[in-house]
């Protein structure tokens, strides 16, 4: 590995091993995702993984909630909670890589032809899944992917950083952040109230250990030697 402005540039094999460890298993989607992310970063002239300054300029859109998405997130180090990772539920094995500083963006789509051509790159492997695992590691990018240069329009509400606006839904009272409210008749609503949500029949409940807190794990205290203070000990987990 070589040093790259505060980040350790990693090989494909190293990135794949790390992604597999984080994801939980090796599969064709992991290989495709690692290579997709490496290509996207390379097109932006970013390191893999990105350096910290590069990471501050990177937004990644993932269009599927499958194994490939985990690999793309791992290699790019983009995170939902940092608002550098965006999930768009298109059901397409594709991701877009955006440089906020230059507005340059590339959408990379995994080709269906690559599945059909796997036999040409791993002819000695009779098992179809293992054939893909082997082929996707040697197949050229030009066979594995299509690349589109795209324009991505973002608002200030889409960018990393502190919450820019909060409003309360006039129906349920829930606070809605960053312009995600729906305005009806001049009044703000959360999207579940305005359009229906992924859940239904919601009702508030009480639960058995509702007074639990992390302090509940502390099982014993004892005076410190020579002091009138209490020493806290966490309980052993069984």
Helices and strands as residue ranges (DSSP letters): E 2-4, E 7-9, H 12-23, H 28-43, H 52-55, E 58-62, H 67-76, E 85-87, E 94-99, E 105-110, H 113-121, H 128-135, H 141-144, E 145-150, G 156-158, E 166-168, E 175-177, E 182-184, E 187-189, H 191-195, G 214-217, E 218-223, E 230-234
